Amino acid sequence: MDGFVVDYALMWTILTVLAAALVAQAPLHDAQYPDADIAYGAKLYVEKCVTCHGPQGDAIGGVNLRSGKFRNAVIDRDLERFIRAGSPAGMPAFTLDNAEMAGIIAYLRNMNAFDSATVKAGDAARGRSYAAELVALAPDVILASASPAVLALQETTRTVPIVFAQVIDPVGAGFVESLARPGGNTTGFTQFEYGMSGKWLELLKEIAPRVTRVAVIRDPALASGAGQLGLSNLLRRHSEWS
């Protein structure tokens, strides 16, 4: 019986070329996105993404969302799966409805063409506007992340309970009366216990024992961080630091 020899190397080369050709022909994303979806996506980006990725989409090293291209998301369906599943590198999984997903994808695909001025981090007026919209819904409780959001909510309501997270110095910022007894309608979780400020200096001294002068850079316009800075100054006065 006559036989034949299969050249597996040649077959693999042919399959690789065909696969590359198919990928090259596949559109990076849908050709058109409704303006309403892009605008809605811009709002969602501020709410859900700007803290990590920044207003320009380039705050994370090696990731530039403004390019409109994503290594693991050739088509929109890939991008949707990535957003819903999250990433082991640190991106959380997001639960979005169909309209929200359509909006965020539309905006991500058009960040270069869309007016970046619509996305502003630290826009106090916009923050107060969002806070007013949220309070108008009469929620039982509001979860706020970071000091700007807490400030906007406190300026809007003193009755709806506010639970904060990722606030560095809630006492120094004036959000609560004290850590033991917050008072008012606001409580939550702080990122650092004040005593850690002293520990950081102690660890620095262990790592670099010859260092005697340390500079602390702080924006005096921000109330947050006052407690940590005060403890650092107290430790400095009772040690060899200057």
C-alpha positions in Angstrom: 0.0 0.0 0.0 1.4 3.3 -1.1 1.9 5.9 1.6 2.7 9.6 1.8 4.7 11.8 4.1 3.1 14.8 5.8 5.3 17.9 6.1 4.1 19.2 9.4 6.4 22.1 9.4 5.0 23.3 6.0 1.4 22.7 7.2 2.1 24.8 10.4 3.6 27.6 8.3 0.5 27.7 6.0 -1.9 27.7 9.0 0.0 30.5 10.6 -0.1 32.6 7.5 -3.8 32.0 7.1 -4.5 33.0 10.7 -2.5 36.2 10.4 -4.4 37.1 7.2 -7.7 36.6 8.9 -6.7 38.7 11.8 -5.4 41.4 9.5 -8.8 41.5 7.7 -10.8 41.6 10.9 -11.9 45.2 11.7 -10.3 46.6 14.9 -13.7 47.8 15.9 -17.1 48.7 14.6 -17.0 51.4 12.0 -19.5 53.8 13.5 -20.6 54.6 17.0 -23.6 56.8 17.8 -22.7 60.2 19.3 -25.1 59.5 22.2 -23.2 56.3 23.1 -19.8 58.1 23.0 -21.1 60.9 25.2 -22.6 58.4 27.7 -19.4 56.5 27.6 -17.4 59.6 28.5 -19.6 60.1 31.6 -19.1 56.5 32.6 -15.4 56.8 32.1 -15.2 59.6 34.6 -17.3 57.6 37.1 -15.6 54.2 36.7 -12.2 54.5 35.0 -10.5 57.9 35.4 -9.3 57.1 38.9 -6.9 54.4 37.6 -6.4 55.3 33.9 -6.4 59.1 34.3 -8.3 61.7 32.2 -6.1 61.0 29.1 -6.2 57.2 29.5 -2.4 56.9 29.9 -1.9 56.9 33.7 -0.9 53.2 33.8 2.5 52.4 32.4 2.3 50.5 29.1 -1.4 51.1 28.7 -2.7 54.0 26.5 -6.4 53.9 26.1 -6.4 56.9 23.7 -4.8 54.7 21.0 -8.2 53.0 20.5 -6.3 49.7 20.2 -6.0 47.0 22.8 -3.6 44.1 22.7 -6.2 41.5 23.9 -9.3 43.0 22.3 -9.1 43.0 18.5 -12.9 43.4 18.1 -15.5 45.0 20.4 -16.7 41.6 21.7 -13.2 40.9 22.9 -13.1 44.3 24.6 -16.5 43.6 26.3 -15.3 40.2 27.6 -12.1 41.8 29.0 -14.1 44.6 30.8 -16.6 42.0 32.2 -13.9 39.6 33.3 -11.2 42.0 34.6 -7.5 41.3 34.6 -5.1 39.5 36.9 -2.9 42.5 36.6 -5.2 44.5 38.8 -8.2 45.6 36.8 -11.4 44.6 38.5 -14.3 43.0 36.7 -17.1 45.4 35.9 -20.8 44.6 35.9 -22.4 46.8 33.2 -25.7 46.6 31.5 -25.9 46.6 27.7 -26.3 50.4 27.3 -23.4 51.1 29.7 -21.2 48.6 27.9 -22.0 50.1 24.5 -21.3 53.5 25.8 -17.9 52.7 27.4 -16.7 50.8 24.3 -17.8 53.6 22.0 -15.9 56.1 24.1 -12.8 54.0 24.4 -12.7 53.4 20.7 -13.0 57.2 20.0 -11.0 58.8 22.8 -8.7 60.5 20.3 -11.5 61.9 18.2 -13.8 62.9 21.2 -13.2 66.1 23.0 -10.9 65.2 25.9 -12.0 68.3 27.8 -15.3 66.5 28.6 -13.3 64.2 30.9 -11.9 66.0 33.9 -10.6 64.6 37.1 -11.0 66.9 40.1 -13.8 69.0 38.5 -15.5 70.2 41.7 -18.5 71.7 40.0 -19.2 68.4 38.1 -18.7 66.5 41.3 -21.3 68.5 43.1 -23.7 68.1 40.1 -23.3 64.3 40.2 -23.7 64.3 44.0 -27.0 66.3 43.7 -28.3 63.8 41.1 -27.4 60.9 43.4 -28.9 62.5 46.5 -32.1 63.3 44.6 -32.6 59.5 44.1 -33.2 59.3 47.9 -30.8 56.3 48.5 -30.6 54.6 51.9 -26.9 55.0 52.0 -24.1 56.2 49.6 -20.7 54.6 49.1 -18.1 57.2 48.2 -14.5 56.6 47.0 -11.8 59.2 47.7 -11.9 62.6 49.3 -13.3 64.7 46.4 -16.4 62.5 46.2 -17.0 62.6 50.0 -16.6 66.4 50.0 -19.1 66.9 47.2 -21.6 64.6 48.9 -21.2 66.3 52.3 -21.8 69.7 50.7 -25.0 68.2 49.2 -26.5 66.3 52.2 -26.1 66.1 55.9 -28.9 63.5 56.3 -28.2 60.6 53.9 -25.6 58.3 55.4 -22.3 58.4 53.6 -19.8 55.5 53.8 -16.3 56.4 52.4 -13.4 54.3 51.3 -9.8 55.3 50.2 -9.8 58.5 52.2 -6.3 59.2 53.6 -7.2 61.5 56.5 -10.9 61.9 57.2 -10.3 63.9 60.4 -7.9 66.3 58.8 -10.2 66.7 55.8 -13.1 67.6 58.2 -15.2 64.6 57.1 -15.5 63.2 60.6 -15.0 64.6 64.2 -12.7 61.7 65.2 -11.8 58.2 64.2 -13.5 56.8 67.3 -16.6 58.9 67.1 -17.2 60.1 63.5 -20.4 62.0 64.3 -22.7 63.4 61.6 -23.8 61.3 58.6 -20.4 60.2 57.5 -18.2 57.2 58.4 -16.0 54.7 56.6 -12.5 53.3 56.1 -9.2 55.1 56.0 -6.3 53.9 54.0 -3.6 54.5 56.6 -3.5 54.5 60.4 -1.7 57.7 61.5 1.0 55.7 63.4 2.2 54.3 60.1 3.7 57.7 59.2 6.2 57.2 62.0 6.9 53.7 61.0 7.7 54.8 57.5 10.4 57.1 58.9 11.7 54.3 61.1 11.9 51.9 58.2 13.7 54.5 56.1 16.2 55.0 58.9 16.8 51.2 59.0 17.2 51.0 55.2 19.4 54.2 55.0 20.9 54.8 58.5 23.1 57.7 57.3 20.1 59.7 56.1 19.2 62.6 58.5 17.1 64.9 56.4 13.8 64.0 54.8 11.5 66.3 52.8 7.7 65.8 52.9 5.8 67.4 50.0 2.2 68.3 50.6 -0.3 70.6 49.1 -1.4 73.0 51.9 -4.7 73.7 50.0 -5.8 70.1 50.8 -6.9 69.4 54.3 -6.4 65.7 54.0 -3.1 64.4 55.3 -2.8 66.9 58.1 -2.9 64.2 60.8 -0.1 62.2 59.2 2.0 65.3 58.6 1.5 66.4 62.2 2.7 63.0 63.5 5.7 63.1 61.2 6.6 66.5 62.6 6.2 65.2 66.2 8.5 62.3 65.5 11.0 64.6 63.9 11.1 66.8 67.0 11.9 63.9 69.2 14.5 62.2 67.1 17.7 62.9 65.1 15.6 63.7 62.0 15.6 67.2 60.6 
